[in-house]
Amino acid sequence: MRDYERLPEGIRNANLPDLLTVAEVAERLRISKMTVYRLIHTEQLPAIRLGRSFRVPAPAVAAIVNSEHPRVGQPPEEPAERPPTA
């Protein structure tokens, strides 16, 4: 019996996203692992921390590839200057 088959019915049928390792994300996006960590730490790429490692939901990687997050990897914009109030 496979480990998957030992899971309770509710968990087996849960619609959970695939989780990718940092190395898998780096390979798919053709960037370095350090860049993936930087994207995670700047909250430009959502991730789940499991112990000492991170897992990234596959849909988040697909969103980057599909340009739903066109600013990934760029520094955040500074807020526009407000006109002085009298």
N, C-alpha and C positions, 0 to 999 in steps of 0.2 A: 504494500500500500504506500502511495506517495504521501509526502508530508502535506501536500495540498488537500488530499482526501481526508486527512485527519482533522482538519479544521471544522469547527461547528458550522452547520448549514447556513446560518445567518451571515457568517463571515465569508464563506465560500461564494455566496451569491451577491455579496455587496459590490456595488459599482464603484470600485476604488480606482484611482488613476495609477498607471504604472509609475514607479519611482526609479529614477536614474541616479547612478553615482556621479560624483563630480568628474571622474575620468570619462564616463560615458557621455556626459554633457559636453565636455571639452572635445571629445572625438567627433560628436555629431555636429558641433558648431565650428570645428576646426580652429579652436582657440586653445590657449594654455589652461592648465588646471588653475594656475594662479589667477588668471582672468576670471574664471568661473567663481572662485572664492571671493574675489573682489566684488563681482556682481551680487553675490549672496550677501556679503557684509554691508554693501551700500543699499540693500533692499531693492535692487533692480531686477533680481531674479528670486522668486519665492523658493524657499527650501524648508525642509523639515530636519531638525537635528535628532539623530538617533545615536545616543551615546556620544562618542567623540567624532562621529562622521555626519555628513549631510546627505540628504536625498532630495532630488529635485523632481517635482511632478512633470511627467512627459508633456502634458498640455501646456505648461509654462514654456518649455523649450519650443514647442510648435508655435506658440504665440509670438515668440521672438523671430522665428524663421518666417512667419507669415506677416511680419512687420506690424503687428498690433502694438509693439513697444519700440517705435522707431528711435527712441533716445537711449536705448540701452548702451552702456559703455561711455556715454558722454556725461560731463559734469552737469549737475542740475542747474537750471536757469536761475538767475538771481531775480528776485521780485522787481517788477517795474517801479521806477521812482514815482512817488506820489507828488503832485504839485503842493507847494507849501500852503498851509491854511492860515488865514489871517485872524 
